[in-house]
């Protein structure tokens, strides 16, 4: 919430916003999966990094359309901060 307040201003965070965001996030939980990958650094120490991906892009897009009340969405899926490769 501190980040939201910093970006949008002091009065942008309303009571129970965290709960609303959690409900919104959980509505797409069946499409989004996270795995923890383990890498080794140059000294051989394990580095744990999460990798999050959408398992069913078509279903994910349909769920977004249903949430917005729209049946025709134009979306771009990609990597690297939204840049389409």
C-alpha positions as CSV (number, residue, x, y, z in Angstrom):
1,X,0.0,0.0,0.0
2,X,3.0,2.3,0.6
3,X,3.9,1.9,-3.0
4,X,0.4,2.8,-4.2
5,X,0.3,5.8,-2.0
6,X,3.7,6.9,-3.3
7,X,2.7,6.6,-6.9
8,X,-0.8,8.0,-6.8
9,X,-0.8,10.3,-3.8
10,X,-1.9,10.2,-0.1
11,X,-5.7,9.9,-0.7
12,X,-5.4,7.1,-3.3
13,X,-5.6,4.3,-0.7
14,X,-9.0,3.7,0.6
15,X,-10.0,1.4,3.5
16,X,-9.9,-2.3,2.7
17,X,-8.0,-1.8,-0.6
18,X,-5.6,-4.6,0.3
19,X,-8.5,-7.0,0.6
20,X,-10.0,-5.9,-2.7
21,X,-6.7,-6.3,-4.5
22,X,-6.3,-9.8,-3.0
23,X,-9.7,-10.8,-4.2
24,X,-8.9,-9.5,-7.7
25,X,-5.5,-11.3,-7.7
26,X,-7.1,-14.6,-6.5
27,X,-9.7,-14.5,-9.3
28,X,-6.8,-15.2,-11.7
29,X,-4.9,-17.6,-9.5
30,X,-5.9,-20.7,-11.5
31,X,-4.1,-19.3,-14.6
32,X,-0.9,-18.0,-12.9
33,X,1.7,-20.3,-11.5
34,X,5.0,-19.6,-9.7
35,X,7.9,-22.0,-9.4
36,X,11.1,-21.4,-7.5
37,X,14.2,-21.9,-9.7
38,X,17.6,-22.6,-8.1
39,X,20.7,-21.1,-9.8
40,X,24.3,-21.3,-8.7
41,X,26.5,-18.2,-8.4
42,X,30.2,-18.2,-9.3
43,X,31.1,-19.4,-5.7
44,X,28.6,-22.3,-6.0
45,X,26.1,-20.8,-3.6
46,X,22.4,-21.5,-4.4
47,X,20.3,-18.6,-5.5
48,X,16.5,-19.0,-5.3
49,X,14.5,-17.0,-7.8
50,X,10.7,-17.1,-8.4
51,X,9.5,-17.7,-12.0
52,X,5.9,-16.8,-12.6
53,X,4.1,-17.7,-15.8
54,X,0.5,-18.0,-17.2
55,X,-0.3,-21.6,-17.9
56,X,-3.4,-20.9,-20.1
57,X,-3.1,-17.6,-22.0
58,X,-6.4,-18.0,-23.8
59,X,-8.3,-18.7,-20.5
60,X,-6.4,-15.9,-18.8
61,X,-7.5,-13.5,-21.6
62,X,-11.1,-14.7,-21.4
63,X,-11.1,-14.2,-17.6
64,X,-9.9,-10.6,-18.1
65,X,-12.6,-10.0,-20.6
66,X,-15.2,-11.4,-18.3
67,X,-14.0,-9.2,-15.5
68,X,-14.2,-6.1,-17.7
69,X,-17.6,-7.1,-19.3
70,X,-16.1,-7.3,-22.7
71,X,-15.8,-10.1,-25.2
72,X,-13.3,-8.6,-27.7
73,X,-9.9,-7.8,-26.2
74,X,-6.7,-7.0,-28.0
75,X,-3.8,-8.0,-25.9
76,X,-0.2,-8.7,-26.4
77,X,1.6,-11.3,-24.4
78,X,5.3,-11.1,-24.0
79,X,8.4,-11.1,-21.9
80,X,10.8,-8.5,-20.7
81,X,8.6,-6.0,-18.9
82,X,5.8,-6.3,-21.5
83,X,7.9,-5.9,-24.6
84,X,6.8,-8.3,-27.2
85,X,9.6,-10.3,-28.6
